[in-house]
Amino acid sequence: MEKRIRVALLFGGRSAEHEVSLQSARNILNVLDRDKYEPVLIGIDRQGRWYINENSIPLLNSDDPKLIQLNMGSREVVLTPNGDDNQLMDIRTGHSLDKIDVIFPVLHGPYGEDGSVQGLAKLANLPCVGAGILGSVIGMDKDIMKRLLKAAEISVASYLLMEEDEPEKYSFSDAERLLGMPVFVKPANLGSSVGISRVTNKDEYEKAVKTAFTFDLKIIIEENISGREIECSVLGNQHPIASVPGEIKPNKSFYSYEAKYIDENGAVLDIPAQLSPEKTGEIQKIAVETYKTLCCSGMARVDMFLTPEGDIVVNEINTIPGFTSISMYPKLWEYSGISNTELIDRLITLAFEDFEKRNRLKTTPDIE
């Protein structure tokens, strides 16, 4: 039997999206082709400690998304960035463990989706599934993302930016005058709708600003876009492809964290979205353009609004989209003809292709 590729599946992490990551990792593990890949399960706790687990993801309350948590009873390890000799080391004994071949980060939000782990993988000279450092950083920061998309003439919602050292830069009356009501107050660097508030009055606004600043040092106040919520999955490196679009129909005022990951009845997922062939093609084209503009690779999910007038407004991009049982990224590809097992295989293959291409670049100057 041919030696299996050792895939380090990273999950958990120092993020408000910790629980989502646990659900995503469990689903990826369930569909991974065990004939081709050997999973190396690494759970990261909320303090950033890495633990290697032997055969399964050790979860407490695994059947309850509200209570699910990582059960740490394994060996603590560290990835040593030693170039070609990348390896995991047992912190307690100092012994090296078997080498890994590729990192698959299933770490939504900061310390995982923001370029942190991607940088570590680069130092360790390891392929890493998904976007690289630059694409991860850009995709995570809603402010920078919007600036680049606007420069590329891709439509985005208008917004105001506030940073920690100027938390009262825009009052409620300023937001109402400049953006209208309602508005959404969001941490600039977070996903899964964590820390996001829909605001209609001054009291809600002031509370929302305080809440958002507990998750990030930079927040945005964003205009409300009335329209259908459309999502499109993208896959690939230099020549990405787009899935069929899907539509989110929340049962509440917006697609909240709970609706995405906890409440199976929190939203209706309409796959494929009921669109004309022309509008479907336009959405797929904008999804790919957004992906390329933001320097993405491997995978991403592009979220958009389709207004009653037929305009397409990009909301955000997720470079490590959810892989839970009710997540749109794998569901859209499944409808598009790519099974979950094949999708994971393609993502790992794309990581190796990008890694090998970059490793052919020179690291020393030509000296005459």
N, C-alpha and C positions, 0 to 999 in steps of 0.2 A: 504493500500500500504506500502510495506517495505521501511524503511527509506533509502534514497539514500546516497551513499558515496560522501562526499564533497571533490572534487579534486581542489586543488589550482593550476591553470594554470599560470605559470610565463612566461612572454614574454617581449621582448624589451631588456633592459639591457645596461650595460656600455661596449659596444663592437662595433668594426667595422662591425660586422655582425648583428647589431640591426635590420635593415630592413628585413633581411632574417627571423629573429625570428618572426616578426609580421606576415609575410605570413604563416609561419609554424603553429603558434598558431591559426590563423584563420581557417586553414584547419583541425586541430585537433578538434577544437570546433565544426565544421560542422559535423564531423562523430562520435562525442562522444555519447554513448548510454544514452539518457536523462532519460530513465526509471530506470537505475541503478546508474547513476552518476549525481551529482549536481555540475556544474562548478562554481568555485570561481575565477573570472578573475582579475589577478593582473598584471598591466602594470608597467614596471620599466623604468624610463627615463634615459637619458644618464648621468645624475649625480648620479644615483643609488637610486633615491627616488621611493618608492613603492606606487602605487595608486590602490585602489580597484574599480572595475567597476561593475555595477549592473547586466546588462543583455547581454551586447555585448562588443566586443573589439572595443573601440573607435578609429577609424583610419581616418586620413585625406588622401585624394588621394588614396583610397584603391584599385582602379582599375589600378593604375600606379606604377609598382614595382620600378621605378626610383624616384618617389616622395612620396611614402608611408611613413607615420609617425604617431607617437602616439599622440592622441589628449587628453591632460591632463585636465579633468574638474571634476575629481572625488576626493574622500576622500583619503588623504595620510595615509598609515598604516605602521605598523611595526610588524614583527613576534617576539614574546617574547619567548626566549628559556627557558621555565619553566618546563622542564621535561614532565611529563604526562599531565600537565595542559597547553599544547601548545595552543596558541590562537593568533588571530590577534587583534591589538589594534589601535584604531583611534588616531593618534598623536595629532590632534587638541583638542579633547574632553577628551582623556585619557580613553574612554570607551572601554571595551572588546567587540569584535564581536564574532559571532558564531565560534566554533572550526572547524578546518579543519582536514580531515582524512589522506590525502596524498598530497605530493607535486609532481607536474609534471613540471619539468623545461624545457622550450622550449627556452633556452638561449644559442645560439651558440657562441663559442669563450670564451674569458676571462670573469671572473665574472659570470660564469654560467656553462660552460662546463669544467672548470679547477679545480673543487673540492670546490670552494667557497660556492656555494649554498648547495652542498652535505654536507659540514661541518656544515652549519647552520641547515639543516634538522636533522642531528645527534644530535646536541645540543638541539634541540626542541623535540627530541624523536619522529620524524615523519618519516613514510616511504617516500622514494624518488624514483621516476621512473628513471631507468637507472643505470649507473655505480656509485659505491661509491666514496669515497674521493680518494683512491689510484689509481683506474682504471682511474678516470677522470684526475688526475694530469699526469699520465704516457701517456695517450692517447693524451693529449694536447701538450706535449713537444716533438717535433719531434726528438730532440737530444737523450733524454732518451729513447724514444720509440725505436729508431734504435739500441741503445746499447743493450737493452734487447732482441730484435729480433735476432740480430747477435749472442748473447750468446746462444739463443735457436736454432741456425743454420737455421734460416729463412732468406732467401735472401732479402737484401735491397740495395738501390742505395748507392754508395760511396758518401761521403760528407765531407766538411770542416766546422768547427765551428768557429764563431767569436762572441766575446762579446763586450759590449759597451766600456769597458776600453781598448780594443785593436782593434779598428775599421779598422786598416790598417795591420792586421796580415797577411792577404793573398792578394797579389796584383792580378791584372788581369792575369799577366804572370804566377803567381803561380797556379791560378785556371786552366788556360789553360794547363799548364804542367802536373798537377796532375789529372785533371778530363776530359780534352778535351773540345771541344766546340760543341754545345752550352751548357750552364749550366743554372740552375734555382737558383735564389736567393730568399730565403723565410724567413719570421719571424718564429722563432722556435715555438712560441705559438700563433697560429692563424689558422683559417680554411677558408673554402669557397673561397680559392684562393686569399684572400685579401692580398695585399702587395707583391704578388709574381710577379717576372719578369723573362722573358726568355731573356738570354744574349748571344750575339754573338761577341761583340767587347768591347774595353776598355771603351769607353764613356758610353755605356749601362751598363757595369758592375759597374762603379763608381756611376752612378745614381741609379741603383738598390739597391746597398748597403745602400745608404743614405735613400732611400724609406723604405726598410725593417726595418732599425733602428728607423724609426718614429713609428713603430707598436710594437716593442719588444726590449728588452735589449740584446737579443741573436738571432743571425741569422745563417742560414746554407746556404752554397753554395753546390748545389747538381748536380751530373752528370746527363746528359740526358740519359734516357733509351728509346731506340727505340722499339716500340712494341704497341700492342693493349691495350687500357685502359679498364680494367675489374673491376667491382664492385660486391660485394657480401654482402648481409645483414645477420646479425647474431642475434639470439633471444634466451634468456634463461639465467639461472643462472649457477648452477653446471653442467648442461647437455645441453649446447646450441646446436641449430640447425642452419643450413645455408640455405638460399634461393637459387633459381636458380641464376646463375651469369648473369649479364647484361653487355653490352658493351657501352662505351661512344665513339661517333665518332664526335669530335669537328670539326666545320667548319672553325676554325682558328688554329693557331699554338699550342695552348694548351687550356685546359678546364678552362676558366677564370671565374671570379665572374659573369660577365655579361652573359656569356653563361649558367651558372648554374641557375641563378635566374631572369634574366631580359629579355633576348632575347629568346623567345620560339623557334627560328630557329637557335640558337647558337650552337646546337649540336643535333645529332640524337641519341636517346636512343634505342639500339637494345636489346629487351627483349623477349626471352632469348638470350644470346650471342650464336652465331653459333660456337659451340664447339663439339668435340667428347664426348661421355659419359665418357670416361676415363679422359679426361682433365677437364670436368665439375666436376667430383668427386675429382680430385686432387685440384682444386681451392677451392671447398667447404671445403676440409680437411685443407688446409692451412689457410683459413679464420677462422675456428674454433680454430686451434692451435694458431693463432695470438691473437685471442680474449682471450683465456685462459692465454697465456704468459703475456699479458698486464693487467691481473687481472680485466677483464671487467665483467659486469653483466647487465642484463636487455636487452640492445640493443647496437648495433654498426654497422657501415658499414665499411667494409674493402676494400680499393682501391688497385689494383694491376696492374702490367704490365705483359703482356704475350709477350715474345720476339719471333722473327722469328724462333729462335732455339728451342722454346717450353719451355723456362725457365720462372718461375713465380717469379716476384720481387714485394715484398710488398712496396707500396708507403706510405700509412698512414692509420690510423684508426680514425673514427669519432664516439665518444661516445654519442653525441646528433646530429644525422644526420638530414638533412633537411626533413621537412614534407610538403613542398610546393606542389603545383599541378603538378610540373614537377620534383619532387625529386625522386631519385632512390630507397631510402630505402623502402617507402611504395609501390612503383610500383613493386619492385621485390617480395615483399611478396604477393601482390595482384595476380601476375602471379603464385606464388607458392601455391595459394589456401587460403590465409588468407586475408579477406577483411580489409579495413581500420578500420572499427568499431571493428572488432574482434581483430585486431592488438593492438589498444589502450587498449582494455579490458585486453588482455594478459599482456601488459606492466605494467598496474596497479596491476594486480594480482601478477606478479613477484616481484614487489616492496614490497607488503605485505608479501609475502613468505620469502624474504630475511630479512625484518625487524623483523618478528616474530622469525626467526631462531637466529638472533643476539641478540634479547632481552631475549633469554633463557640462554645466557651466564652469568656466575657469575660476579658480580661487587665488591664482597668483598672476601678477602682471607679466607681460612679455618684456624681456630685457634683452636689448641688442648688444 
